[in-house]
Amino acid sequence: MNSIKNEVQFSKNSLTLENVELSKGYKKLFSNFNLKFKYGKIYLVVGSNGIGKTTLLKCICGLTIPDSGDIFWNNNPIKSNLKDFANDVYFLGHSNSLHPGLSIFENINYLSLLKNSRTQFKNKNDKFGILGLNDIRVPELSNGQKRRVALSILSNCEKPLWILDEPLNSVDKNYKKIFMNMIQNHSKRNGISIISSHEVNDYSLDENVIIIDLNKI
């Protein structure tokens, strides 16, 4: 595990869904959905394809508006406090948010600035092996390399709430272990991680990991 010595602890935050109803097109995904996410925990959202994992994560971080119900960050509704909430949340979707016209170095600096991340990558904190990719542009990278760049930016993110949509897609086994160490470290700092996945075996399960199976809701 990575040491958290000298790293700032986050406040004891909470995220609450109350009576959320959510649809995609004409399909109703959730009705009267209630859930509370607590600091220091890792939540693994699983379920079959098409059940609504991505839609739920987008709703939690404010990108999709629920049909009804409310989402609260520290007891404050996010719909009336989106700017403050945005300062505390990091969302990683399938696209990696990388600009195709920029080099990897330029993407890191640009996205780190937007997402309140530290921008300097050195050998000691290059967890995902991207230093050799700095001058390469995004279209020249494999899907796995693109994901590693996105995870490198995440690893330097100083926001308490991480919402990650299948973050280990196209990632090699060795980097999956590094990712789990990073997530556990975030948890020890009182961070909250909400992760969607179709493969539970990618994750090391312990007392800090709570599985939310959407097939059973």
N, C-alpha and C positions, 0 to 999 in steps of 0.2 A: 504494500500500500504506500501511496505517496504521503509524505509528512505534511501536516497542516501547520507546523510551527511557523510563527511569524505571519501567518495569513489571517486576514480579517474575518471574523465570524459574522455571518448575516444575522439580521433580526429574526425573531421567532414568528415567521409569517405563516399565513394559512390562506388556502383558496377553497371556496365553497360553491357548489352548484346546488341551487334550490329549485325544485319543480321545473326542471328544464325540459322543454319539448323541442325536438330538433328533426327537421326533414331535409331530404335531398331530392329536389324536384318534387314529384308527387309521392315519393316514398317516405313514410314516417319512420324515423330511425329510433327515436327515444321519446318516451312520454313520462312525465312526472319523475324525472331522473334526479336523484339526490346523492351527492357525494362530497366528502371533505378531504382535502389534501393537506397534510401537516408537514411542518418543517422537519428536516433531517431524514426524510423518507424518499424512497425510489418507487415510483408507481409504474408497473408494466401493464400496458393496455393491450390485450390480446383478443383475437376473435377471427372468424372466417372472413375471407375476402368479400368486400361489399357491405359489411355489417355496419360500417360507419366510424372506423378508427380515425381516419384522417379528418373527416368532418367534425368529429368530437374535439380533436386537438385544435383545429382552427377556431372552433367556437370558444374553447377555453381561453385562447390567447387573444380573442377579440376580432379575429379576421372574418368570422361568420356570425351572424346575429341569430340567436335562437328564436323559434316561433313564439315561445313564451317562457316564463321563468327568469331567474336572475343568476348572475355569477358575481361572487364577491371576492375581493382581494383585501384581506385584513378587515373584513366586515364592511367594506366600502364597495358599492356596485361599480363594476368596471365600465359599464356603459356611460356613466356620468363622470368617470375619472380616467378616461383612456390614456391621456397624456402621462399621468403619474404612473399608471399601470405599465405602460410601454417602457418606462425607465427601469422596470424590475423584471421584465420577461424577455427571454431569448427563444425564438422559434426557429427550428431547423426543419425545413421541408424536404421534399424529394429532389428539388431542383438545385440544391446547394447554395443558391443565391449568388453564384459567381458570374461576373460580367465577361462575356466571351471576347470582348475587344481589349481586355487588360491582361497584363502578365499576372502570374501568381503573386508576386511581390506587391504589385499595385492593388490587386484584389484584397490581399490581407490588410494593407494599410487603409484602404477605403472602407471595407466592411468592419474592421476593428474600430475605426472612428465612429461609424454609425451605431455600433453595438456595444460601445463602452468596454472594449477589450484592450489589453496591452498589445502593443504593435511589434515589439522587438522579439524576434525568434533567434535564439542562439542554439548551439549544440546541446547545451544542458537542458533546454526545454523544448527541443524539437521532437516531441513525443511520437509524432506520426510521420517522420521522415520526409519532410517537404523542402528542406533547405536546398536540395539539388534541383528543385523545380522552379525556383524563384523567377527566372527569366522566360519561362515557357508560358505561352498563352493557353487559355482554357480549352479551345477546340483540339489541341494537340494531346490532351491528357486522356487517360483511360477513365472509365467510370469510378474505379477504385481510387485512383489518384485524386479525382475531383472530390470524392467523399473525404479523403484524408485531409485535404486542404480545409474543407468545411469544419471538420472535427478539430483541426489545429486552431482555427479561429475560436471555436467553442471552448477549447481548453484554456484560453486566456480571457474568457468572459467573466466579468465581475457583476453578474446579475443573479439574484437569488432563485429565480424560477426559470428552469429549462424545460421547454416543451419540444420533444424530438420525435419526428415522424420517421420510423424505421431507420434509425441512424447507422445501422451496421450493414445496410445494403451494399454489396460489392466490396466489403472490407475483408482483408485477409485475417486469418485466425490470430496471428500475433498481435495485430492492432486491435482486435476485439478485446484481448486481455488488457491492453493499455487503456482502452475506452472504459472498461469496468472499473479499473483503478481510479480513473478520473471522476467517474460518477460517484463512486464511494467517497472520494475525497470531498466532492461537492456536498454530499450528504453530511459528512462530519462537520462541515462549516455551517450547518443548519439550512443548506439549500434544499430545494424541492426539485426533483426530476420526474417528469411525466413522459414516458416513452412508449410509443406504439411498436408492436412487432408481431410478425406472423410465426416467429421461431423462438420459443421460450428457451431452447437449449443454447442460444447465443449468450445467455446471461447467467452470471453466477448468483444464485439465489441464497439469501441469508435473511436475518431478522429485519433488515432495513428495506427489503424488497417486498412490495405488496402487489399481488397480481389482481387485475381487474379484467375478468372474462366477460366481454360484451355478449357472448352467446348465452350467458346465464342471466342476463338482465331483461 
